[in-house]
Amino acid sequence: MTRQNLPSILIIFAHPDPDESVANRAMLQDIELLGHVTVHDLYATYPDFFIDVVAEHELIASHDIIIFQHPLYMYSCPSLLKEWFDRVLSKGFAHGDGNETVGKYWRSVITTGGGAEAYSPDGYNRYGIDTILKPFEICADLCQMIWLPPLILHWARRVTQDELNQHARAYQSWLANPLIIEPRISLTKKENNNE
């Protein structure tokens, strides 16, 4: 465990053009000041898409909560993150005979280009966001990870600055103290493993 007995958090950030993402920049601002949080920018690390699977396994193994922060692209994630899922959360490591992700927490932090009403049976996407994110939840389940409710910012480019600031503050508050804000997170098993 890290300082103050907080869980270690890994943010796997996947945005092909992060400089153009006003919302994600605001959400990631000052996060590096939190000693128990690591931000891992996939597109900066792997511009050639050649993922160092061993290094990624080490990152996963050394963190308690894994956050996948990305825009929603075509009802899924950016392509490098999909490649990451396929290569890193592999059979023998995260499922099958592998158990390296058992009991870790998965949280999806998503920005969308449409309004919340678009993600409903009556909206132009025809399905709710929970249905659209179901493949990620199933992946977490396959890896025996604990699915936490996603944090969604709809219409990321059109929200007011006040709304964006409020969303970023809520995210950063959760990162600073996930044990209080998300009571389902339990350190009991991990504390016992360290004894």
C-alpha positions as CSV (number, residue, x, y, z in Angstrom):
1,M,0.0,0.0,0.0
2,T,1.0,3.6,-0.5
3,R,1.1,6.5,1.8
4,Q,-1.9,7.0,4.1
5,N,-2.9,3.4,3.2
6,L,-4.5,4.6,-0.1
7,P,-4.7,2.1,-3.0
8,S,-2.3,2.7,-5.9
9,I,-4.1,3.9,-9.0
10,L,-3.0,3.5,-12.6
11,I,-4.7,5.7,-15.2
12,I,-4.3,4.2,-18.6
13,F,-5.0,7.2,-20.8
14,A,-5.7,6.6,-24.4
15,H,-6.4,9.6,-26.6
16,P,-4.8,9.9,-30.1
17,D,-4.8,13.7,-30.0
18,P,-4.6,14.7,-26.3
19,D,-3.6,18.3,-27.0
20,E,-7.0,18.8,-28.7
21,S,-9.0,17.3,-25.8
22,V,-10.0,20.2,-23.6
23,A,-12.0,17.9,-21.3
24,N,-9.3,15.3,-20.7
25,R,-6.6,17.9,-20.2
26,A,-8.8,19.5,-17.5
27,M,-9.4,16.1,-15.9
28,L,-5.7,15.2,-15.8
29,Q,-4.5,18.6,-14.6
30,D,-2.5,18.3,-11.3
31,I,-3.1,14.6,-11.0
32,E,0.6,14.0,-10.9
33,L,0.6,15.7,-7.5
34,L,-1.2,12.7,-6.1
35,G,1.6,10.4,-5.0
36,H,-0.5,7.2,-5.3
37,V,-1.7,7.9,-8.9
38,T,0.3,7.0,-12.0
39,V,-0.8,8.4,-15.4
40,H,0.3,6.2,-18.3
41,D,-0.3,7.8,-21.7
42,L,-0.5,5.0,-24.2
43,Y,-0.3,7.1,-27.4
44,A,2.8,8.9,-26.0
45,T,4.4,5.7,-24.9
46,Y,3.6,3.6,-28.0
47,P,3.4,5.9,-31.1
48,D,4.3,2.9,-33.2
49,F,1.6,0.7,-31.6
50,F,4.3,-1.9,-30.5
51,I,3.2,-2.5,-26.9
52,D,5.8,-3.7,-24.4
53,V,3.6,-6.4,-22.8
54,V,6.1,-7.3,-20.0
55,A,6.3,-3.7,-18.9
56,E,2.5,-3.3,-19.0
57,H,2.1,-6.5,-16.9
58,E,4.4,-5.0,-14.3
59,L,2.4,-1.8,-14.2
60,I,-0.9,-3.7,-13.8
61,A,0.6,-6.0,-11.1
62,S,1.9,-3.0,-9.1
63,H,-1.5,-1.1,-8.9
64,D,-4.8,-1.8,-7.1
65,I,-7.2,0.3,-9.2
66,I,-6.9,0.4,-13.0
67,I,-8.7,3.4,-14.7
68,F,-9.2,3.4,-18.5
69,Q,-9.6,7.0,-19.5
70,H,-10.5,7.6,-23.1
71,P,-13.0,9.2,-25.5
72,L,-15.8,7.0,-26.8
73,Y,-15.0,6.2,-30.4
74,M,-17.5,4.3,-32.5
75,Y,-19.2,2.8,-29.4
76,S,-15.8,1.6,-28.2
77,C,-12.3,2.9,-27.4
78,P,-9.4,4.3,-29.5
79,S,-7.6,1.6,-31.5
80,L,-4.4,1.5,-29.4
81,L,-6.4,0.8,-26.2
82,K,-8.2,-2.0,-28.0
83,E,-4.7,-3.4,-29.0
84,W,-3.7,-3.0,-25.4
85,F,-6.6,-5.0,-24.1
86,D,-5.9,-7.8,-26.6
87,R,-2.2,-8.0,-25.9
88,V,-2.0,-7.1,-22.2
89,L,-5.1,-8.7,-20.6
90,S,-4.1,-12.0,-22.1
91,K,-4.9,-15.6,-21.3
92,G,-2.3,-16.8,-18.9
93,F,-2.0,-13.4,-17.3
94,A,-5.4,-12.0,-16.6
95,H,-7.7,-15.0,-17.3
96,G,-7.5,-18.7,-18.1
97,D,-4.6,-19.9,-15.9
98,G,-3.6,-16.4,-15.1
99,N,-4.8,-14.5,-12.0
100,E,-2.7,-11.3,-11.9
101,T,-5.8,-9.1,-12.1
102,V,-8.0,-10.9,-9.6
103,G,-9.5,-8.5,-7.2
104,K,-8.2,-5.4,-8.8
105,Y,-10.7,-2.6,-9.6
106,W,-11.7,-1.4,-13.1
107,R,-13.2,2.0,-13.8
108,S,-13.9,3.4,-17.2
109,V,-13.6,7.2,-17.4
110,I,-15.2,8.2,-20.7
111,T,-15.8,11.4,-22.6
112,T,-18.5,11.4,-25.4
113,G,-19.2,13.7,-28.3
114,G,-23.0,13.5,-27.8
115,G,-25.4,14.6,-25.1
116,A,-26.7,12.2,-22.5
117,E,-30.1,12.0,-24.2
118,A,-28.4,10.5,-27.3
119,Y,-27.5,7.4,-25.2
120,S,-31.1,6.2,-24.6
121,P,-33.6,3.9,-26.4
122,D,-35.1,7.1,-27.8
123,G,-31.8,8.8,-28.7
124,Y,-30.0,8.5,-31.9
125,N,-27.6,5.9,-30.5
126,R,-30.6,3.7,-29.5
127,Y,-28.9,2.3,-26.4
128,G,-28.0,3.6,-23.0
129,I,-24.3,4.1,-22.1
130,D,-24.4,1.1,-19.7
131,T,-25.3,-1.1,-22.6
132,I,-22.7,0.4,-24.9
133,L,-20.0,-0.1,-22.2
134,K,-21.1,-3.7,-21.6
135,P,-18.1,-5.2,-23.5
136,F,-15.7,-3.4,-21.1
137,E,-17.7,-4.7,-18.1
138,I,-17.6,-8.3,-19.5
139,C,-13.8,-7.9,-20.0
140,A,-13.4,-6.8,-16.4
141,D,-15.5,-9.8,-15.3
142,L,-13.4,-12.2,-17.4
143,C,-10.3,-10.9,-15.7
144,Q,-12.0,-11.2,-12.3
145,M,-11.7,-7.5,-11.7
146,I,-14.3,-5.5,-9.8
147,W,-16.3,-3.2,-12.0
148,L,-16.8,0.3,-10.6
149,P,-19.5,2.6,-12.0
150,P,-18.1,4.5,-15.1
151,L,-17.5,8.2,-14.9
152,I,-19.0,9.8,-18.0
153,L,-18.7,13.3,-19.3
154,H,-21.2,13.7,-22.1
155,W,-20.9,16.3,-24.9
156,A,-17.3,16.9,-23.7
157,R,-16.7,19.7,-26.3
158,R,-19.9,21.5,-25.6
159,V,-20.1,21.6,-21.8
160,T,-19.7,25.0,-20.1
161,Q,-16.4,25.7,-18.4
162,D,-18.1,25.5,-15.1
163,E,-19.5,22.1,-15.9
164,L,-16.1,20.9,-17.0
165,N,-14.5,22.2,-13.9
166,Q,-17.1,20.6,-11.7
167,H,-16.6,17.2,-13.5
168,A,-12.8,17.5,-13.2
169,R,-13.0,18.3,-9.5
170,A,-15.3,15.3,-8.9
171,Y,-12.9,13.0,-10.7
172,Q,-9.9,14.4,-8.9
173,S,-11.7,14.2,-5.5
174,W,-12.4,10.5,-6.2
175,L,-8.8,9.9,-7.2
176,A,-7.6,11.6,-4.0
177,N,-9.7,9.4,-1.8
178,P,-11.4,6.5,-3.6
179,L,-12.0,4.6,-0.3
180,I,-14.4,7.2,1.0
181,I,-16.2,8.1,-2.2
182,E,-16.5,4.5,-3.6
183,P,-17.3,2.4,-0.5
184,R,-17.1,-0.9,-2.4
185,I,-13.3,-0.6,-2.5
186,S,-11.9,-2.8,0.2
187,L,-8.2,-3.1,1.2
188,T,-8.8,-6.0,3.6
189,K,-7.6,-8.7,1.2
190,K,-4.5,-6.7,0.0
191,E,-3.6,-5.7,3.6
192,N,-3.8,-9.4,4.6
193,N,-1.5,-10.3,1.7
194,N,1.1,-7.8,2.9
195,E,1.3,-9.3,6.5
